[in-house]
Amino acid sequence: DARRLALRARAAALISLVSAMVGAGLVAIGGPLATPALPGLAIHYDALTAVMFLLVGFVGSIVVHFAKNYMAGDPGHARFTRALSATLAAVLVLILSGTMPMFLAAWIATSLGLDRLLLFYGDRPSAILATRKHFIASRIGDVCLGVAFTLLWQATGALDFATLFTSLAGVNGTLPAVLIAIAALLKSAQFPLHGWITEVMETPTPVSALLHAGIVNAGGFLVLRFAPLMGEATAALDVLLVVGGFTALFASVVMLTQNAVKVALAWSTIAQMGFMLLQCGLGAWPAALLHIVAHSLYKAHAFLSSGSVIDIARASWSPSPGGAPHPARLAMAVGGVLAAVAAAGTLSGF
């Protein structure tokens, strides 16, 4: 039944989390892991893989556990669990991929899995519209990525990442890099094809949280994975810089005008992905990875707790009923942030 299936999905998610922890430990101790390669198939397990695998395993296991109770009693609970698990599995394969064909297949599978989740309530017009918008944006991105991989294969003769990255010397990778940048922008809901993510609210809340487990931020992961290529293509970095910066600016402003909690969080995600791709455009690869991790953790939590925000607000430090929040709350928040920054800066030596 649905509950038994949900328990199995939870167990699988926990296994992936434990595997990620073990893998991260091995990479930290011995460096990148070498894996045997089959034709078109390989695992590329370096520090970037370890961080993203651990992030997706952690957030994914929480989302699966949350969905087990959240969807209890829904007629489509079993169908939702299957789609959720399949999408999460596709993301994990994407992160572990060591060859371009494997990466592209997982990239497409992730999008198709999200389409199924977006259309979970197929009778809702907004859900249908969101799915169509996401489908169009995803297919354009898939074509761009497929063409980029084909060009790289023709230029270097390599399909696996390890050989590819050592064969880039003397290769004019501007066009493939620009196409990869476009694919990343489309995946991360950047202007002008960002509209689908603001309508994800028609799906169950776990889907909104799952977006931050390597789906909407897969664009940033793509750029980071191909950093050796992107760093040598000024045109591609300029595309990320301009589009990401503009999207971050206007989405941050729009977010402030929203009165629906989940819609405001969706606009915040668009803005944060813009900031992250802006960092990629500046060549700040470690900062972009840190941004992906930090944003995924806090935004997944924000979506999962969005149903309780009214109760939290009512219980907050403010005159009741209907009063304004006490100004001391803002002073305490600002003071806490400044203290945390000062402590982190002192401990890190900055």
MISE-210828 format. One line per field, with one value per residue (C-alpha): residue in three letters; x, y, z. Coordinates in pm, 1 decimal, padded with zeros to 6 digits, m for minus. Layout:
REM residues N
code = ALA ...
px = X ...
py = Y ...
pz = Z ...
***
This chain:
REM residues 350
code = ASP ALA ARG ARG LEU ALA LEU ARG ALA ARG ALA ALA ALA LEU ILE SER LEU VAL SER ALA MET VAL GLY ALA GLY LEU VAL ALA ILE GLY GLY PRO LEU ALA THR PRO ALA LEU PRO GLY LEU ALA ILE HIS TYR ASP ALA LEU THR ALA VAL MET PHE LEU LEU VAL GLY PHE VAL GLY SER ILE VAL VAL HIS PHE ALA LYS ASN TYR MET ALA GLY ASP PRO GLY HIS ALA ARG PHE THR ARG ALA LEU SER ALA THR LEU ALA ALA VAL LEU VAL LEU ILE LEU SER GLY THR MET PRO MET PHE LEU ALA ALA TRP ILE ALA THR SER LEU GLY LEU ASP ARG LEU LEU LEU PHE TYR GLY ASP ARG PRO SER ALA ILE LEU ALA THR ARG LYS HIS PHE ILE ALA SER ARG ILE GLY ASP VAL CYS LEU GLY VAL ALA PHE THR LEU LEU TRP GLN ALA THR GLY ALA LEU ASP PHE ALA THR LEU PHE THR SER LEU ALA GLY VAL ASN GLY THR LEU PRO ALA VAL LEU ILE ALA ILE ALA ALA LEU LEU LYS SER ALA GLN PHE PRO LEU HIS GLY TRP ILE THR GLU VAL MET GLU THR PRO THR PRO VAL SER ALA LEU LEU HIS ALA GLY ILE VAL ASN ALA GLY GLY PHE LEU VAL LEU ARG PHE ALA PRO LEU MET GLY GLU ALA THR ALA ALA LEU ASP VAL LEU LEU VAL VAL GLY GLY PHE THR ALA LEU PHE ALA SER VAL VAL MET LEU THR GLN ASN ALA VAL LYS VAL ALA LEU ALA TRP SER THR ILE ALA GLN MET GLY PHE MET LEU LEU GLN CYS GLY LEU GLY ALA TRP PRO ALA ALA LEU LEU HIS ILE VAL ALA HIS SER LEU TYR LYS ALA HIS ALA PHE LEU SER SER GLY SER VAL ILE ASP ILE ALA ARG ALA SER TRP SER PRO SER PRO GLY GLY ALA PRO HIS PRO ALA ARG LEU ALA MET ALA VAL GLY GLY VAL LEU ALA ALA VAL ALA ALA ALA GLY THR LEU SER GLY PHE
px = 00000.0 00093.2 00232.4 00454.7 00582.4 00656.8 00854.5 01061.4 01124.9 01237.5 01475.9 01623.0 01672.0 01850.6 02076.7 02171.9 02246.4 02471.0 02645.7 02702.9 02854.1 03088.4 03187.0 03253.4 03475.1 03674.9 03725.6 03832.5 04088.7 04221.0 04115.5 03904.2 03793.2 03889.7 03612.3 03614.1 03455.4 03223.3 03135.4 02948.1 02919.6 03145.5 03135.1 03324.8 03364.4 03559.6 03506.8 03222.4 03047.0 03092.8 02943.3 02644.8 02578.0 02576.1 02349.9 02096.7 02104.1 02038.3 01764.3 01611.1 01584.1 01410.0 01167.2 01081.6 01023.2 00809.6 00606.0 00526.8 00310.4 00211.3 00055.7 m00101.6 m00463.9 m00425.6 m00562.9 m00248.1 m00002.5 00158.5 00183.1 00342.1 00596.9 00702.1 00745.8 00929.7 01169.2 01233.4 01311.2 01544.1 01722.0 01771.7 01930.6 02169.4 02272.7 02324.6 02562.7 02757.4 02780.5 03131.4 03053.9 02862.1 02603.5 02527.6 02505.6 02271.2 02043.4 02015.3 01965.0 01666.3 01529.3 01534.8 01323.8 01075.8 01042.5 00970.6 00706.8 00523.8 00532.7 00417.0 00118.3 00028.4 m00303.1 m00381.3 m00717.6 m00568.1 m00520.4 m00222.2 m00049.5 m00101.3 00033.4 00338.5 00413.1 00390.9 00618.7 00872.3 00855.1 00935.0 01219.2 01363.7 01357.4 01538.3 01797.7 01828.6 01897.8 02159.5 02334.7 02319.9 02472.3 02741.8 02836.8 02846.4 03080.6 03308.3 03317.4 03404.4 03678.7 03842.6 03725.2 03651.5 03324.5 03436.2 03499.9 03847.6 03981.1 03777.3 03911.3 04270.5 04209.5 04077.4 04415.2 04408.6 04036.5 03809.4 03530.8 03345.3 03034.3 02996.3 03052.0 02783.7 02539.2 02617.1 02555.8 02217.2 02122.7 02219.3 02013.5 01707.3 01743.7 01768.3 01451.9 01625.7 01478.4 01290.1 01175.0 01134.7 00754.5 00708.0 00860.9 00616.9 00330.0 00482.9 00261.9 m00015.8 00178.4 00217.5 00459.8 00729.3 00782.1 00870.4 01130.5 01258.6 01339.8 01629.6 01773.7 01967.8 01685.7 01654.7 02018.3 02136.9 02220.8 02482.4 02614.5 02644.8 02855.0 03070.8 03125.7 03249.1 03442.6 03766.8 03584.4 03373.5 03668.5 03835.2 03523.1 03467.2 03148.7 02986.7 03083.0 02937.5 02606.6 02590.0 02691.9 02436.4 02134.8 02200.2 02255.1 01943.5 01729.7 01856.5 01771.2 01419.2 01316.5 01427.8 01207.9 00909.0 00947.3 00883.5 00543.2 00406.0 00160.5 00143.1 00416.3 00506.6 00493.0 00726.3 00961.8 00951.2 01052.3 01325.7 01454.2 01467.8 01665.6 01903.8 01971.2 02047.9 02296.8 02453.6 02496.0 02626.9 02898.9 02972.8 02999.0 03258.1 03454.2 03391.3 03341.8 03378.8 03139.1 02883.6 02905.7 02868.3 02565.3 02406.2 02449.6 02335.0 02036.9 01923.2 01921.6 01740.8 01494.7 01393.1 01327.5 01132.4 00903.2 00845.6 00758.1 00549.6 00225.3 00306.5 00408.4 00076.5 00093.4 00454.5 00360.0 00076.4 00308.6 00580.1 00673.7 00408.7 00105.5 m00205.4 m00444.1 m00344.5 m00048.4 00276.2 00593.9 00805.7 01097.7 01334.8 01293.1 01466.4 01744.3 01799.4 01804.7 02056.7 02271.7 02267.9 02372.8 02656.5 02777.8 02770.2 02964.4 03221.3 03265.5 03296.6 03544.8 03756.7 03764.8 03844.8 04111.6 03947.1
py = 00000.0 00368.3 00378.4 00074.7 00226.9 00552.6 00363.7 00192.0 00528.7 00670.8 00376.4 00426.4 00797.8 00720.4 00471.0 00741.7 00980.6 00726.3 00654.8 01027.4 01056.9 00763.8 00902.2 01248.9 01095.9 00895.6 01202.5 01410.8 01146.5 01022.7 01277.0 01211.5 00852.3 00664.9 00446.0 00200.3 00339.1 00160.6 00296.3 00617.6 00536.5 00639.5 00801.5 01125.8 01152.6 01461.7 01727.0 01891.3 01555.9 01480.1 01813.8 01799.7 01430.2 01494.9 01799.0 01619.9 01307.9 01514.7 01739.6 01452.4 01224.5 01500.4 01575.9 01206.1 01171.1 01486.2 01369.2 01036.9 01215.8 01516.1 01302.2 01044.3 00989.9 01147.7 00916.1 00974.5 00910.0 00606.1 00781.5 01083.4 00867.0 00694.2 01023.5 01181.9 00887.1 00867.1 01238.7 01222.7 00920.8 01108.4 01399.9 01164.8 01004.3 01352.4 01442.8 01116.5 01124.1 01100.7 01112.5 01354.0 01099.7 00987.6 01348.3 01447.1 01145.8 01224.3 01594.4 01513.4 01253.3 01509.8 01749.5 01481.1 01365.2 01721.3 01751.4 01453.3 01613.9 01951.2 01780.6 01579.1 01764.2 01746.1 01918.5 02248.8 02498.2 02662.3 02326.1 02251.7 02595.8 02555.0 02214.3 02349.7 02643.7 02417.5 02165.9 02433.0 02584.8 02241.5 02119.4 02432.1 02374.6 02006.7 02096.5 02355.3 02108.5 01828.3 02049.9 02170.5 01813.5 01714.9 02004.2 01915.4 01551.1 01647.0 01883.8 01654.3 01302.2 01248.5 01153.3 01120.0 01432.1 01333.0 01305.8 01600.1 01848.2 01752.9 01788.6 02145.2 02308.6 02467.6 02402.7 02696.5 02625.4 02956.4 02825.2 02512.6 02726.1 02976.1 02691.6 02542.8 02884.3 02908.6 02558.3 02651.6 02971.8 02785.5 02512.4 02766.9 02957.4 03273.6 03560.3 03547.5 03182.5 03195.0 03193.8 02822.1 02822.6 03080.7 02845.1 02539.6 02631.3 02424.4 02109.7 01953.3 02141.7 01866.1 01938.2 02300.0 02180.7 01909.8 02179.3 02279.6 01926.5 01959.5 02046.7 02423.9 02458.9 02198.2 02490.4 02606.4 02252.6 02229.6 02546.9 02434.0 02092.2 02258.3 02532.6 02444.2 02518.8 02812.9 02992.2 03026.3 03155.7 03522.8 03536.4 03259.8 03428.4 03755.5 03582.6 03441.5 03775.8 03988.5 03754.8 03631.3 03982.5 04123.9 03830.9 03867.3 04237.1 04225.4 03901.5 04045.5 04349.7 04142.5 03916.6 04216.7 04275.2 03923.3 03851.6 03472.7 03298.0 03025.5 03260.7 03501.8 03211.4 03111.2 03462.3 03450.5 03129.4 03294.6 03582.0 03355.8 03144.8 03471.2 03565.4 03220.6 03236.3 03591.1 03447.4 03188.2 03469.5 03636.5 03310.9 03280.2 02903.9 02828.4 03111.2 02978.0 02628.2 02769.4 02965.3 02650.5 02462.3 02744.7 02839.5 02479.3 02415.6 02727.5 02744.1 02377.6 02437.2 02753.7 02571.6 02275.1 02509.3 02748.3 02588.2 02687.0 03045.8 03190.5 03007.7 03119.7 03480.8 03466.6 03329.4 03587.3 03880.3 04134.1 04300.0 04089.4 04100.3 04268.1 04468.7 04550.1 04352.7 04503.2 04708.7 04534.1 04218.4 04390.2 04520.9 04173.1 04017.5 04269.7 04237.7 03859.9 03866.8 04111.2 03900.1 03583.7 03752.3 03888.4 03547.5 03368.7 03628.0 03604.8 03224.5 03202.7 03472.0 03707.9
pz = 00000.0 m00009.6 00343.0 00288.2 m00035.0 00146.9 00411.0 00141.1 m00025.7 00307.4 00359.5 00012.0 00079.8 00406.1 00226.2 m00023.4 00263.7 00438.1 00106.8 00059.3 00406.5 00342.1 00002.2 00144.0 00411.8 00157.0 m00063.4 00236.3 00334.7 00002.2 m00260.6 m00574.5 m00618.3 m00934.0 m01072.4 m01364.4 m01680.2 m01917.5 m02263.6 m02187.5 m01816.7 m01529.5 m01186.7 m01136.1 m00759.2 m00659.7 m00392.2 m00589.6 m00626.3 m00256.3 m00145.2 m00381.9 m00318.5 00055.5 00011.7 m00208.3 00008.8 00320.7 00181.6 m00016.4 00286.7 00483.4 00199.2 00155.7 00530.5 00536.2 00236.0 00406.3 00662.7 00451.4 00176.7 00410.2 00311.6 m00033.8 m00307.7 m00511.3 m00229.1 m00394.7 m00731.5 m00564.4 m00380.8 m00702.0 m00888.3 m00595.0 m00562.3 m00936.8 m00957.7 m00658.7 m00808.9 m01136.5 m00948.0 m00768.1 m01098.0 m01243.3 m00961.3 m00987.9 m01369.0 m01506.8 m01879.7 m02099.4 m02225.5 m01869.5 m01751.1 m02035.4 m01978.2 m01605.7 m01683.3 m01906.4 m01662.5 m01381.9 m01587.6 m01690.4 m01328.9 m01216.5 m01490.0 m01340.5 m00996.4 m01129.7 m01290.4 m00981.3 m00959.6 m01329.2 m01295.4 m01180.0 m01466.6 m01296.3 m01258.3 m01627.8 m01720.9 m01496.1 m01649.0 m02002.3 m01922.8 m01754.0 m02039.6 m02300.6 m02099.7 m02020.9 m02378.9 m02499.7 m02228.9 m02321.9 m02686.3 m02585.6 m02356.8 m02613.5 m02884.5 m02642.8 m02552.2 m02918.9 m03000.0 m02708.6 m02815.1 m03172.6 m03053.2 m02797.7 m02882.8 m02511.4 m02348.9 m01986.6 m01779.3 m01659.6 m02015.6 m02139.9 m01885.7 m01964.9 m02340.4 m02345.2 m02411.3 m02754.5 m02800.8 m02882.3 m02633.8 m02654.6 m02829.7 m02611.3 m02300.4 m02406.7 m02473.5 m02131.7 m01975.3 m02148.8 m02032.0 m01675.5 m01686.3 m01813.8 m01550.6 m01270.3 m01369.5 m01487.2 m01688.7 m01920.8 m01881.2 m01504.1 m01485.6 m01424.7 m01078.1 m00938.7 m01026.8 m00860.4 m00565.4 m00725.1 m00636.7 m00290.0 m00062.6 m00067.2 m00438.0 m00361.3 m00111.4 m00348.1 m00605.1 m00383.0 m00376.0 m00699.5 m00940.5 m00968.6 m00857.1 m01108.7 m01336.6 m01090.5 m01055.1 m01435.4 m01450.1 m01157.8 m01315.8 m01635.4 m01458.3 m01646.5 m01971.7 m01850.2 m01693.9 m02034.9 m02216.5 m02135.3 m02342.5 m02137.0 m01810.6 m01939.3 m02016.9 m01664.1 m01515.1 m01698.7 m01692.8 m01338.8 m01205.6 m01372.2 m01256.5 m00899.5 m00900.5 m01038.0 m00861.3 m00526.3 m00584.8 m00697.3 m00392.8 m00166.4 m00329.5 m00270.9 00009.9 m00039.0 00159.2 m00091.7 m00391.6 m00213.0 m00140.6 m00508.0 m00617.2 m00354.7 m00512.4 m00855.7 m00704.3 m00513.3 m00821.8 m01002.8 m00733.4 m00754.5 m01132.5 m01095.0 m00872.2 m01140.2 m01395.9 m01172.9 m01153.7 m00780.2 m00794.0 m00417.9 m00329.8 m00577.7 m00428.7 m00077.4 m00198.9 m00341.5 m00014.7 00213.2 m00002.0 m00044.1 00329.4 00442.0 00152.0 00178.4 00547.2 00466.3 00223.7 00455.0 00742.3 00530.6 00650.1 01007.5 00938.7 01050.9 01382.5 01423.3 01355.1 01605.9 01870.5 01800.1 02018.0 01915.8 02071.4 02029.9 01860.7 01534.5 01660.7 01484.6 01562.8 01836.2 01693.3 01930.8 01720.7 01427.1 01650.5 01794.0 01445.8 01309.4 01621.9 01595.3 01229.0 01297.1 01589.3 01377.1 01095.4 01341.6 01501.1 01168.1 01040.8 01354.6 01353.8 00980.6 00992.7 00741.3
***
